[in-house]
Amino acid sequence: MKFISLPIMLLAVYACQSPQAEQKSTAIPFHGDPLVNILVALEEPDTRERIDIPETFTEESAKELENQLDSLFNFYHKRRGFNGTVMVTKYDQVIFKEAFGYADLAKKEPLTTDKAFQLASVSKQFTAMAVMILKEEGKLNYDDLVEDFLPAFPYEGITVRQLLTHRGGLSNYTYFSDELWHDRKVPITNDDVINLMYTHRPQPYYRPNIRFDYSNTGYFLLASIVEKASGISFSEFLQKRIFEPLEMENTFTYSDSLPANLVATGHERNRRKRTPDYLDTVLGDKGMYSTVEDLYKWDQALYTEKLVSRETLEEALTGSRVRKRRTNDDYGYGWRIKELNNGDVVHYHAGLWHGYNTYLLRNPKDHSTIIILSNLSNGSLSFVKELQDFLYPITPPHSIADSEQEQDNMASSESDAKKDV
């Protein structure tokens, strides 16, 4: 019999308390958190995606789930070293929202849920959305070539779509910049990295569209393409076209004047404070800061057509693998895609960069979300698989044996800070 961890054993009884039930209307049954008012602000009656809510989902059952999650995350904080903020939602309701530990470990400044964290690779979904917005406006097409926007780009035949799906084959800029940049005390920008590519022509890993190869280079190039296609800076585009329309008031991109009072300080495994370095100024693959509350607004907006049409979003979440296997992650435009052990298909991304470790998962089946932001990169987010098994119980015919493969996928996506920010 496969070993089941202590926290999940303690909470498994809850997961068995919600049998399949009659479905009822899609009206929100209660307001467990003031943030639910965001739904009113984002509401688009004719276009908002709605789902049926089971009779078993009541204010009482949501409160019970909140208590279970509180116990679980206190265990992760005290016994696994988790330091950060978390939000869990279900049927568009905020079920659990809490902060654990410190914004600054040395100063013992308590964390609050309105603190912003560097999102690392979770930033990629916003870069992809910027591209999608411009595509709908006719300012670019997915099959446009990179050289259409960056004249004399030294690698021919790479399309916007291939960058979105990590099939461009280019070498990782975080590696070749270490070798080629003249002074690591001087911040490097997107344009600087492009000039390094023009001048030195780092050897690609693969020819375009040969295989999936996770690429930070592809996503910083997409940010530069957004600038060329829109005529404004990437940061300004995000602010005007995504953050402001969604009222994401505590979300911004990296600058040399980050609002210290709003940002949780990043810490390495040894709990030492992590200061920014010359690579932090490259945007598109990373570089966004946000809070769990603002990311909830983002999650809710994706059930509307406030940013792009449903058809455009569905294409972004379809996946790009030619041969699809249930045990393998797929990748759309800025999102990883996988099937959980219970059969639910979810969209997610993890990130690891300079003292921050982040995770965002969306399950369209029940409009649930897991948002976890940590400012201590000590491997404490290894509990994510346990949390998924608790929130999405395994049912026949799928087997828990597949969990080992999913753990491997998570480890590969988070283990190398420079390969998968």
KAPE-V678253 format. One record per run of one state. SS is the DSSP state (@ for helix, = for strand, . for the rest). FROM is the first residue (numbers start at 1). TO is the last residue. If there is no record, write none. Layout:
SS/FROM/TO
SS/FROM/TO
This chain:
./1/5
@/6/15
./16/22
=/23/24
./25/33
@/34/42
./43/52
=/53/54
./55/58
@/59/80
./81/83
=/84/90
./91/92
=/93/100
./101/101
=/102/104
./105/108
=/109/110
./111/115
=/116/118
./119/119
@/120/136
./137/144
=/145/145
@/146/148
./149/158
=/159/159
@/160/164
./165/172
@/173/180
./181/189
@/190/200
./201/215
@/216/230
./231/233
@/234/243
./244/251
=/252/253
./254/262
=/263/263
./264/266
=/267/267
./268/272
=/273/273
./274/277
@/278/281
./282/287
=/288/290
./291/291
@/292/301
./302/309
@/310/316
./317/329
=/330/331
./332/335
=/336/339
./340/344
=/345/353
./354/355
=/356/363
./364/367
=/368/374
./375/375
=/376/376
./377/379
@/380/391
./392/399
@/400/414
./415/421
